[in-house]
Amino acid sequence: MQARTMARASSPLLPCAAVAVLLLVVVLLLLPSPSTAGDPDLLQDICVADLTSAVKVNGFACKAAVTEDDFYFRGLGAAGNTSNTYGSAVTGANVEKVPGLNTLGVSMSRIDYAPGGLNPPHTHPRATEMVFVLQGALDVGFITTGNRLVAKTITAGDVFVFPRGLVHFQKNNGDVPAAVVSAFNSQLPGTQSLATTLFAASPEVPIGVLTKAFQIGTKEVDKIKSRIAPKKS
Ligand SMILES: *[C@@H]1O[C@H](CO)[C@@H](O)[C@H](O)[C@H]1NC(C)=O
């Protein structure tokens, strides 16, 4: 009698509980995993990059002999050399320059712009970027996957954000040099500069891909290629 009452009382609750658990599982599956927001989480205090190791891991192998200089870099103090095609220079302070950054999920760079200089449209596949303007003024922007341009003119003291993976640029339309410091949530954000990626890849992107994608002729492709230097690394 008692068991029957209990069964009768609890049976309408069972489907409810099952639905709640199912909903919870669905919500948890839909939530982005925290580890996809940037570089993977670290499993130890430090893992200073052994940049010469042949061991292939996600990041760099840890080296045994660590010194304070593995966490130190002086390269952002001076302006980069902007005497190049675009009139801009990026100086990285990433894991390749600061081995102590390995597994820590952050890095910085300094970007200098001559008057008229452009940091051409590019993306960072592994990081969101925040720029802080040290001097001068810049017209900056990024383009969403919905093809909306989000753009602004920023000056010394301003901060602007370029969301991870989105194409963005900075142009110095002033008549004095400009400079920014950038922060990234990756030890090595990676850069794909659109023009260089498409027109200076090695081996070359098939010309038929470029002529059809940009609706131009082979002459125009050759002209662009002749003016874009191959990517350094
Ligand atoms: C800057 O780069 C240009 C072109 O590569 C070079 O001719 C010039 O000597 C460099 N200037 C400095 C100060 O290094």
The ligand as a Gaussian input file, in Angstrom:
#p B3LYP/6-31G(d) Opt

LIG

0 1
 C       65.207000      50.857000     -42.738000
 O       64.930000      49.983000     -43.804000
 C       65.426000      50.437000     -45.070000
 C       64.909000      49.494000     -46.137000
 O       65.170000      48.159000     -45.805000
 C       66.943000      50.533000     -44.993000
 O       67.452000      50.975000     -46.233000
 C       67.344000      51.461000     -43.880000
 O       68.740000      51.451000     -43.722000
 C       66.706000      51.047000     -42.566000
 N       66.935000      52.092000     -41.569000
 C       67.407000      51.812000     -40.385000
 C       67.563000      52.982000     -39.452000
 O       67.710000      50.685000     -40.018000

